[in-house]
């Protein structure tokens, strides 16, 4: 038996599946808890991160959403959507995500 021909197999640590499950469940809970609640008057919307503040404001205005607040991130705004299809209009204007504004409360500090 020659030692030079031995093939070593690399295995992930035994705790890796448990860590992956923990991470996946944390992401799922965060996603479910940050969803916009039915009948919410104010929502936080995220536009593409490479947009500047002017592009995000123009997109929100084109969806007839009233700007409630800006945040430290130019592409993240807190708005009051117009009517029952306001979120749909915001998505058509380029919004990637709409979440409960309390989810992004830490971003408010820059503009207080």
C-alpha positions in Angstrom: 0.0 0.0 0.0 1.4 3.3 -1.1 0.7 6.4 0.8 1.2 8.7 -2.1 -2.0 7.4 -3.9 -4.4 8.0 -1.0 -7.3 10.3 -1.8 -8.4 12.6 1.0 -12.0 13.5 1.2 -13.0 16.9 2.6 -16.2 16.9 4.5 -18.1 19.9 5.9 -18.2 20.2 9.7 -20.9 18.2 11.4 -22.6 21.4 12.6 -23.0 22.9 9.1 -26.6 21.5 8.4 -27.8 22.8 11.7 -26.3 26.2 11.1 -27.9 26.3 7.6 -31.3 25.4 9.0 -30.9 28.1 11.7 -30.0 30.7 9.1 -32.9 29.7 6.8 -35.4 29.9 9.6 -34.1 33.3 10.7 -34.5 34.6 7.1 -38.0 33.2 6.9 -39.1 34.7 10.2 -37.6 38.1 9.2 -39.3 38.0 5.8 -42.7 37.1 7.3 -42.6 39.7 10.1 -41.6 42.6 7.7 -44.4 42.1 5.3 -46.8 45.0 4.8 -49.9 44.6 6.8 -53.3 44.7 5.2 -54.7 48.3 5.3 -51.3 49.9 6.1 -51.3 53.5 5.2 -47.6 54.0 5.3 -45.0 51.7 3.9 -41.2 51.6 3.3 -40.2 51.0 -0.3 -36.8 50.0 -1.6 -35.7 51.0 -5.0 -32.6 49.6 -6.8 -29.6 50.4 -4.6 -27.7 52.1 -7.4 -30.5 54.7 -7.8 -29.8 58.1 -6.3 -32.3 60.1 -4.2 -33.6 62.0 -7.2 -34.4 58.8 -9.1 -36.2 57.3 -6.1 -38.2 60.4 -5.4 -39.2 60.7 -9.0 -40.3 57.1 -9.1 -42.4 57.5 -5.9 -43.9 60.6 -7.3 -44.8 59.0 -10.6 -46.8 56.4 -8.6 -48.7 59.2 -6.8 -47.2 58.2 -3.5 -46.8 60.9 -0.9 -43.3 61.0 0.6 -43.4 60.7 4.3 -39.8 60.4 5.1 -36.4 59.8 3.5 -33.7 57.6 5.1 -30.0 57.4 5.2 -30.1 55.2 2.1 -31.2 57.3 -0.9 -33.0 54.4 -2.5 -35.1 53.7 0.6 -38.2 55.8 1.2 -41.2 55.8 3.5 -44.3 56.7 1.5 -48.0 56.8 1.7 -49.3 54.9 -1.4 -52.2 56.4 -3.3 -55.4 54.4 -3.2 -56.0 50.7 -3.2 -53.5 49.9 -6.0 -50.7 52.1 -4.7 -48.3 49.3 -4.0 -48.8 48.0 -7.5 -48.0 51.4 -8.9 -44.9 51.6 -6.8 -43.7 48.3 -8.1 -44.4 49.4 -11.7 -42.3 52.5 -11.0 -39.3 50.4 -10.0 -39.7 49.5 -6.3 -38.2 46.2 -5.5 -39.6 45.7 -2.0 -42.3 47.1 0.2 -42.1 46.5 3.9 -43.4 47.7 7.2 -41.7 51.0 8.1 -40.8 49.8 11.6 -38.5 47.2 9.9 -36.2 50.0 8.8 -36.5 52.2 11.8 -32.7 52.3 12.2 -32.3 54.0 8.8 -34.3 57.0 10.1 -31.5 58.4 12.3 -29.7 60.2 9.5 -32.6 62.6 8.7 -34.1 63.3 12.2 
